[in-house]
């Protein structure tokens, strides 16, 4: 479910629920499940005129699994080659990331994830082809294979790092402070509740708001 304007409704390929402004809508089952099908996320983690397997894969690694990806070496040209007859799709063109020694170690953590979202263009609209070639949305996440956005989302959901990462990030956002190791017991309790409620955000937010950590503050800096 999300909220759309008439323009967003056309991008999601659903009837506009209202003639003006935002209104709630339920999206068709399939590729649009959760954050990975949300236009705001897909457009934010892309280039102005094209998709980016790297940026989308980095979003999953850093924002959902709490893995830090180091920046590329200074002065490294990170641009991909333009499409050619021999390499029409992004999947073809990112192969350079996997063969270059200075790129492979990081890009192998990101690009195979982001390629699973190639059925969405740079602004998040659905598509099945790129430059006339049928898109292959398969990929891997830490050795586990997936075949598109929905199965990628399930792998992220089941990943051992996902629940602890989300709990820590939401806790940091709610309290306005970075965790420093002293909140281990609080985070463990919140994690247990998050898992017990089936990864539902509202019970997690309620648990954070009622925790002693939310009602206390440190000395001003």
N, C-alpha and C positions, 0 to 999 in steps of 0.2 A: 504494500500500500504506500502511496505517496500523495503529494499535493501538486497539482499542475494548473498552469494557465492554458488557454487555448493553444498557444504556440508549443508549449511543452507537451500537451496532449498529442499534437501532430507528430512530434519527435518520438514519443512513446508508442505511436500508432494505436491510440485508443480514442474513443469519442470524448470530446471536451465536456466535462461535467458542469461547466458554467460558461456563460458567454463572456464574462470578464473576471479578472482576478484569479486567485488561487482557490481551488476546491479539491476535496479528497477524491481519490480514484483508486480502484483496485486493478492492478496490472494483470495481464494474462499469465497463467502459469508457464514456467519454462525458464528462459534465459535471464529474466529480470529479477530473480530472487535476491533480496538483500542488497547490501552496499555495492556488490560487484556489478549489479545491473542498474545502478542509479546514475542518471545522467550527470549529476553534479560531480560525482567521484570520477567517472570515466572522462569527463571533459577536463577536470582539474589536472589529472595525471596523464596528460597527452601534450603534444605540440600544437601550436596554433592552427596548422594546416594538415596535421597527420596524427596517427596514433603513435604510441610509444610503449613497446613491450617492456623497456627498461624502467620507465617511470611508474607504470602500473605494477610491475613486479616489485619495485622498491616500496611502493605503498603497502603491499601485502607484507613484505618482510619487516619494514620498520614500524608501521602503524598497527598492524594486527598481530604480529609475532614478536615484536620488540627486538629484532635483530638489527644491529647498526651496520650499515654498508658504508665503507669509507669512500671519500670523494676520489675522483680520478686523479692521476698524477698531473701536476701543473704542466700547462702547455700541450696536453695531449689533445689531439683532434678527435672529438667524440662523434662527429657527424657520420651518418651512414651514407653509403652510395645511393644515388637516385635509382629508381626502378629501371630495369632493362628487360629486353626480351628473354634473357636467360634467368633473370631474377626479378620477377614481377611482384612478388609478395614480400611483406616485412619478414616473414619467416625465412625466406631465401636470403635476404640482405643482412639479417643479424648474425648469420653464420660467421661473419668476420670477427664478431665479439668472442666467439668460442675458440677461434684459432690463434688470435693474437695473444702472446704471453702476458702482456701488460693489462689485458682486458678480461681474460677468461675467468680468473678466480672470482671476480665480483659478478660478472654478467651471467655466469652459470647459476648464481643464486637468484637472479631477477628475471631474466628474459624468458626462460621456460615457463614461468608463472604468467607473465604478461601476455605471452602468445595465446594463452587460453581465453583472452578477452578481445581477440582480434575480430570477433563477430560484431563488435561495436566500433564505429568510426571515431575520428578525433573529437567529435562533440557528443558522442554517446548514442548516436542513432544506430539501430540494428542494420546489419548487412550480412550477406552470405558470400559475396565475392569481392576481391580486390584486384583491380586492373583486369577484370574478366576471368580471374582464376578463383575457383571455389576455395574458400578459406578453410584451413585445417586448424580447429581450435584445441587441439590436444596439447598436452604438456606434462610436466612433472613437478612435484613439490616434495623435496627431500626423498627422492626415489620412488614416490608413489605416483602412478600415472592417473591423469584425468582426461576427460574428453570434451570439456567445454566449461562455461561459467558455472553451471549448476553443480557439476561434480567437483570443480575446483572449490566452490564454496563449502561443500561438504568436507573436503579434505582439510580446509582451514579450520572449520568447526571442530573436527576431530583431532587436530594437531595438539600435541602436548603443551606447546607454548602459547596457544591462543587464549585460553581462559585466564591464566595468570597475567598475561600482557594486558588484556582488556580491563581487568580489575585494577591493575596498577595505574593505567592511564586515566581511567575514570576517577579513581581516588585522587590522583594528582590534580586533575582538573577541578574536582569538587572542593578540595582543600586549599588549592592555590600554592602548594609547596611541593618540591621534589622529594621523593622518598629517599631516605638516607640510611636505611637498614634498621632503624628503631621501630618501624611499623610492622615488623614481620608478623607478630601475633594478630594484629588487626587485619592485615592483608590476607593471612591464612583463613581467618574467620569469614571475611568477605568472599574469598574464593570458594569456600565450602558452601556458602549460601547461593552464590552464582551458579555453581554446578547443580546443587539440589533443586533449584527452580528452573532447570532446563535452559540456562544461559539467557534468562529474561532480564532486560535492562531495568525495568521499573522496580522489581524487588531489590536489585543491586543498589539503585539510587536511594531507595528508602533505607536500606541497611547502612549505607554511608552516612546519610543525613542524621540517622539516630545513633551513630557511633560517637564515643567520646572524642575521637580525633577530629571530627567535624566541628565540635563545639569548643575546641581549644585553639590557642594560638601561641606562637613563639615570640621571643623578644624581637622588637623591630631592628632592622639592619640599617 
